[in-house]
């Protein structure tokens, strides 16, 4: 297979983080040229991009997907356009026909994050700290979380990153996971009734006005306690 061509306008920035071996996170500023990015997308991705009514939303999707293809192409030693992707049960994208490499993508505002993992499923989230999102706080928090105060956006990105790593629907399972604390950059987690494997999560460096987190499969034991729902 041919090696991918580096497109300077879409070069992601690798974050300097203290993560376990096999994990890396890349940040993409979503203000690059669209024309070379379009060239890396397949027909289905271009069709989806054309469905966006808001130009800003279309730009975020196209640039983030192109950057993802570039990184995966570098990892697989192939052209970005040749990377074969599939969509999982809950809409989480994955590589088709490739084992030993996992990824996840999140974008908000002017930035996207891309996490790559060679050790198992991974989830990543970035959120612009828009107060309109905090309106879901009451519904999103468990009783355990309400008893352990934390900045809403710091908690939200940790929670979403873990659920994305697990590969389940965000809305349906919000109350099955409690993010209880953030100590030395690592989240303390507690699960509800679902027999999920152990996951670990950490905060990530984020631009001013944003919050970000990553989660990965881990042998670490979650905190004792129930993630009971609102009430």
VOPAGU-2260 file (C-alpha; in pm, 1 decimal, decimal comma):
REM VOPAGU-2260
SITE   aa  ch    i         X         Y         Z
SITE  UNK   A    0       0,0       0,0       0,0
SITE  UNK   A    1     116,1     351,7     -67,3
SITE  UNK   A    2     207,2     589,1     208,1
SITE  UNK   A    3     -23,4     882,3     276,5
SITE  UNK   A    4      55,1    1231,9     158,0
SITE  UNK   A    5      84,2    1489,2     436,8
SITE  UNK   A    6    -139,1    1786,7     379,8
SITE  UNK   A    7       4,6    2083,6     577,5
SITE  UNK   A    8    -331,8    2258,6     606,1
SITE  UNK   A    9    -471,3    1963,0     798,2
SITE  UNK   A   10    -181,0    1866,3    1021,6
SITE  UNK   A   11    -321,1    1785,4    1366,4
SITE  UNK   A   12    -126,1    1880,2    1679,2
SITE  UNK   A   13     -24,5    1589,7    1902,5
SITE  UNK   A   14    -101,6    1670,2    2265,4
SITE  UNK   A   15     170,5    1630,2    2525,4
SITE  UNK   A   16      -6,4    1410,2    2780,7
SITE  UNK   A   17      86,5    1152,6    3044,9
SITE  UNK   A   18    -119,0     864,7    2909,8
SITE  UNK   A   19     -53,2     489,3    2910,6
SITE  UNK   A   20     153,7     345,7    2626,7
SITE  UNK   A   21     -47,1     290,3    2312,5
SITE  UNK   A   22    -264,6     600,6    2354,7
SITE  UNK   A   23    -223,7     930,3    2171,3
SITE  UNK   A   24    -445,8    1235,7    2127,2
SITE  UNK   A   25    -438,2    1489,8    1847,3
SITE  UNK   A   26    -604,4    1830,3    1832,1
SITE  UNK   A   27    -724,1    1982,5    1506,5
SITE  UNK   A   28    -817,4    2346,0    1456,7
SITE  UNK   A   29   -1116,4    2346,3    1224,4
SITE  UNK   A   30   -1024,8    2643,8    1011,8
SITE  UNK   A   31    -828,0    2483,7     729,0
SITE  UNK   A   32    -898,5    2488,6     356,3
SITE  UNK   A   33   -1199,8    2279,0     261,4
SITE  UNK   A   34   -1101,0    2181,4     -92,4
SITE  UNK   A   35    -812,0    1944,0      -4,0
SITE  UNK   A   36   -1017,7    1802,9     282,0
SITE  UNK   A   37   -1308,1    1713,4      52,1
SITE  UNK   A   38   -1066,0    1516,5    -164,2
SITE  UNK   A   39    -994,0    1274,4     122,0
SITE  UNK   A   40   -1358,1    1184,8     189,2
SITE  UNK   A   41   -1539,0     894,7      27,9
SITE  UNK   A   42   -1875,2     922,6    -146,7
SITE  UNK   A   43   -2082,4     845,3     162,3
SITE  UNK   A   44   -1895,2    1105,6     368,6
SITE  UNK   A   45   -1938,2    1370,4     101,7
SITE  UNK   A   46   -2307,7    1290,8      87,1
SITE  UNK   A   47   -2338,6    1329,3     461,3
SITE  UNK   A   48   -2144,7    1655,6     453,7
SITE  UNK   A   49   -2382,7    1794,7     192,2
SITE  UNK   A   50   -2675,9    1726,0     425,2
SITE  UNK   A   51   -2554,8    1985,6     675,2
SITE  UNK   A   52   -2753,8    2305,0     635,2
SITE  UNK   A   53   -2521,3    2518,4     846,5
SITE  UNK   A   54   -2188,9    2592,1     671,6
SITE  UNK   A   55   -2005,6    2589,9    1006,5
SITE  UNK   A   56   -2132,9    2240,4    1089,0
SITE  UNK   A   57   -2034,7    2115,6     744,4
SITE  UNK   A   58   -1686,6    2264,3     782,2
SITE  UNK   A   59   -1636,4    2096,6    1121,1
SITE  UNK   A   60   -1743,3    1759,5     986,3
SITE  UNK   A   61   -1534,0    1773,8     668,2
SITE  UNK   A   62   -1213,8    1896,6     834,6
SITE  UNK   A   63   -1242,1    1658,6    1129,8
SITE  UNK   A   64   -1308,0    1356,3     907,6
SITE  UNK   A   65   -1022,6    1449,1     673,6
SITE  UNK   A   66    -783,0    1485,4     967,2
SITE  UNK   A   67    -896,9    1147,9    1100,7
SITE  UNK   A   68    -830,7     985,7     763,9
SITE  UNK   A   69    -486,6    1144,0     749,3
SITE  UNK   A   70    -389,9    1010,0    1092,7
SITE  UNK   A   71    -529,6     664,4    1023,6
SITE  UNK   A   72    -356,2     658,7     686,4
SITE  UNK   A   73     -25,8     738,4     857,0
SITE  UNK   A   74     -83,2     460,5    1111,7
SITE  UNK   A   75    -181,5     204,7     846,1
SITE  UNK   A   76      73,5     319,0     584,3
SITE  UNK   A   77    -192,6     386,1     322,6
SITE  UNK   A   78    -350,8     682,6     150,8
SITE  UNK   A   79    -611,7     862,5     365,3
SITE  UNK   A   80    -882,5     802,7     104,9
SITE  UNK   A   81    -810,1     428,0     115,3
SITE  UNK   A   82    -891,6     391,1     485,9
SITE  UNK   A   83   -1201,5     172,8     518,8
SITE  UNK   A   84   -1442,7     282,0     792,8
SITE  UNK   A   85   -1762,2     129,5     925,4
SITE  UNK   A   86   -2027,7     246,5    1171,6
SITE  UNK   A   87   -2108,2      53,4    1488,4
SITE  UNK   A   88   -2440,4     -11,4    1656,3
SITE  UNK   A   89   -2460,0     325,6    1831,0
SITE  UNK   A   90   -2306,9     524,0    1545,2
SITE  UNK   A   91   -1947,2     497,5    1667,2
SITE  UNK   A   92   -1711,6     477,2    1366,5
SITE  UNK   A   93   -1445,6     205,3    1353,8
SITE  UNK   A   94   -1194,7      59,8    1111,6
SITE  UNK   A   95   -1322,0    -210,8     878,9
SITE  UNK   A   96   -1105,6    -520,5     837,2
SITE  UNK   A   97    -829,4    -393,6    1067,4
SITE  UNK   A   98    -748,4    -527,3    1412,8
SITE  UNK   A   99    -534,2    -371,7    1683,2
SITE  UNK   A  100    -615,0      -6,1    1620,5
SITE  UNK   A  101    -903,5     187,5    1775,5
SITE  UNK   A  102    -995,8     553,7    1747,0
SITE  UNK   A  103   -1252,1     809,5    1850,1
SITE  UNK   A  104   -1334,6    1164,2    1738,8
SITE  UNK   A  105   -1505,7    1462,8    1898,0
SITE  UNK   A  106   -1549,6    1817,3    1773,8
SITE  UNK   A  107   -1698,7    2133,0    1918,2
SITE  UNK   A  108   -1665,5    2494,1    1818,3
SITE  UNK   A  109   -1333,1    2553,3    1645,3
SITE  UNK   A  110   -1159,4    2231,3    1752,6
SITE  UNK   A  111   -1164,9    1855,7    1710,4
SITE  UNK   A  112    -989,7    1584,8    1910,8
SITE  UNK   A  113    -883,7    1250,3    1768,7
SITE  UNK   A  114    -771,7     968,4    1998,6
SITE  UNK   A  115    -581,2     665,9    1869,8
SITE  UNK   A  116    -530,4     347,9    2072,2
SITE  UNK   A  117    -344,6      22,7    2017,8
SITE  UNK   A  118    -458,2    -123,3    2350,6
SITE  UNK   A  119    -837,7    -131,0    2316,8
SITE  UNK   A  120   -1149,4      85,0    2286,3
SITE  UNK   A  121   -1105,1     456,4    2346,4
SITE  UNK   A  122   -1335,9     755,8    2382,5
SITE  UNK   A  123   -1263,9    1126,8    2364,0
SITE  UNK   A  124   -1470,7    1440,9    2411,2
SITE  UNK   A  125   -1420,0    1814,1    2372,2
SITE  UNK   A  126   -1685,9    2071,8    2453,0
SITE  UNK   A  127   -1698,5    2445,9    2418,1
SITE  UNK   A  128   -1821,4    2575,9    2751,5
SITE  UNK   A  129   -2152,7    2704,2    2624,0
SITE  UNK   A  130   -2398,1    2769,6    2906,2
SITE  UNK   A  131   -2678,7    2635,6    2687,8
SITE  UNK   A  132   -2537,8    2286,6    2746,1
SITE  UNK   A  133   -2554,8    2326,0    3123,0
SITE  UNK   A  134   -2934,8    2327,7    3098,2
SITE  UNK   A  135   -2918,7    1944,9    3084,3
SITE  UNK   A  136   -2726,6    1929,3    3412,6
SITE  UNK   A  137   -3020,7    1820,8    3625,6
SITE  UNK   A  138   -3110,3    1533,2    3394,0
SITE  UNK   A  139   -2750,1    1427,4    3332,8
SITE  UNK   A  140   -2631,9    1398,9    3692,7
SITE  UNK   A  141   -2677,3    1100,5    3921,0
SITE  UNK   A  142   -2749,2    1130,1    4292,2
SITE  UNK   A  143   -2385,4    1038,6    4361,0
SITE  UNK   A  144   -2264,2    1317,6    4136,3
SITE  UNK   A  145   -2487,6    1578,2    4294,4
SITE  UNK   A  146   -2329,5    1485,5    4627,9
SITE  UNK   A  147   -1980,4    1542,6    4481,7
SITE  UNK   A  148   -1970,5    1896,3    4333,0
SITE  UNK   A  149   -1757,4    1951,1    4023,0
SITE  UNK   A  150   -1748,9    2197,0    3735,7
SITE  UNK   A  151   -2024,8    2079,8    3501,9
SITE  UNK   A  152   -1818,6    2085,0    3181,5
SITE  UNK   A  153   -1522,4    1907,1    3344,3
SITE  UNK   A  154   -1761,1    1633,1    3455,0
SITE  UNK   A  155   -1955,5    1624,0    3127,7
SITE  UNK   A  156   -1653,9    1560,9    2904,2
SITE  UNK   A  157   -1531,3    1286,1    3136,7
SITE  UNK   A  158   -1870,7    1123,0    3137,1
SITE  UNK   A  159   -1914,9    1142,6    2762,1
SITE  UNK   A  160   -1562,4    1014,4    2693,7
SITE  UNK   A  161   -1625,0     703,8    2907,2
SITE  UNK   A  162   -1961,0     627,2    2746,3
SITE  UNK   A  163   -1807,3     672,4    2400,5
SITE  UNK   A  164   -1525,3     434,4    2493,7
SITE  UNK   A  165   -1779,8     177,5    2610,7
SITE  UNK   A  166   -1965,6     228,7    2283,2
SITE  UNK   A  167   -2316,2     290,8    2415,6
SITE  UNK   A  168   -2570,2     563,1    2349,6
SITE  UNK   A  169   -2489,7     877,1    2546,2
SITE  UNK   A  170   -2844,4     981,0    2637,0
SITE  UNK   A  171   -2969,0     637,4    2739,2
SITE  UNK   A  172   -2685,4     559,8    2979,4
SITE  UNK   A  173   -2600,2     895,8    3136,6
SITE  UNK   A  174   -2744,0     787,7    3469,5
SITE  UNK   A  175   -2554,6     457,8    3472,1
SITE  UNK   A  176   -2219,1     628,8    3519,2
SITE  UNK   A  177   -2104,4     866,0    3790,8
SITE  UNK   A  178   -1799,5    1089,5    3755,7
SITE  UNK   A  179   -1720,1    1159,3    4118,8
SITE  UNK   A  180   -1389,9    1344,1    4133,8
SITE  UNK   A  181   -1089,1    1463,1    3935,8
SITE  UNK   A  182    -760,8    1408,4    4117,3
SITE  UNK   A  183    -420,3    1472,2    3958,3
SITE  UNK   A  184    -582,1    1468,1    3616,0
SITE  UNK   A  185    -760,8    1132,1    3657,1
SITE  UNK   A  186   -1134,8    1086,9    3706,1
SITE  UNK   A  187   -1287,8     871,1    3976,9
SITE  UNK   A  188   -1571,7     667,0    3827,7
SITE  UNK   A  189   -1859,6     456,7    3959,8
SITE  UNK   A  190   -2088,2     237,8    3750,5
SITE  UNK   A  191   -2453,4     150,5    3799,4
SITE  UNK   A  192   -2619,7    -177,5    3711,4
SITE  UNK   A  193   -2449,4    -247,1    3378,7
SITE  UNK   A  194   -2162,3    -501,6    3384,1
SITE  UNK   A  195   -1918,8    -288,1    3186,1
SITE  UNK   A  196   -1547,4    -367,9    3192,4
SITE  UNK   A  197   -1318,7    -132,4    3377,3
SITE  UNK   A  198   -1238,7     201,0    3216,4
SITE  UNK   A  199   -1009,9     483,1    3320,2
SITE  UNK   A  200   -1046,3     848,8    3223,9
SITE  UNK   A  201    -832,7    1161,5    3236,4
SITE  UNK   A  202    -870,6    1528,8    3161,6
SITE  UNK   A  203    -689,8    1670,3    2859,1
SITE  UNK   A  204    -534,2    2007,8    2786,6
SITE  UNK   A  205    -793,0    2229,0    2620,1
SITE  UNK   A  206    -796,9    2576,8    2465,0
SITE  UNK   A  207    -946,5    2858,0    2676,4
SITE  UNK   A  208   -1322,5    2818,4    2702,0
SITE  UNK   A  209   -1315,7    2444,1    2631,5
SITE  UNK   A  210   -1299,8    2123,8    2835,5
SITE  UNK   A  211   -1170,7    1788,1    2714,8
SITE  UNK   A  212   -1123,2    1430,6    2836,1
SITE  UNK   A  213   -1019,2    1083,7    2721,9
SITE  UNK   A  214   -1123,1     737,7    2842,3
SITE  UNK   A  215    -975,4     395,3    2775,2
SITE  UNK   A  216   -1026,7      34,3    2875,2
SITE  UNK   A  217    -833,6     -45,4    3190,7
SITE  UNK   A  218    -787,7    -302,3    3464,3
SITE  UNK   A  219    -845,4     -27,1    3721,4
SITE  UNK   A  220   -1143,4     -92,6    3948,9
SITE  UNK   A  221   -1422,3     167,9    3951,0
SITE  UNK   A  222   -1514,9     332,4    4276,9
SITE  UNK   A  223   -1755,9     151,3    4503,6
SITE  UNK   A  224   -2111,1     281,6    4503,7
SITE  UNK   A  225   -2415,3     305,6    4283,8
SITE  UNK   A  226   -2477,0     544,6    3997,9
SITE  UNK   A  227   -2844,3     581,4    4078,2
SITE  UNK   A  228   -3044,6     814,3    3859,9
SITE  UNK   A  229   -3205,3    1147,4    3939,9
SITE  UNK   A  230   -3408,5    1168,1    4251,7
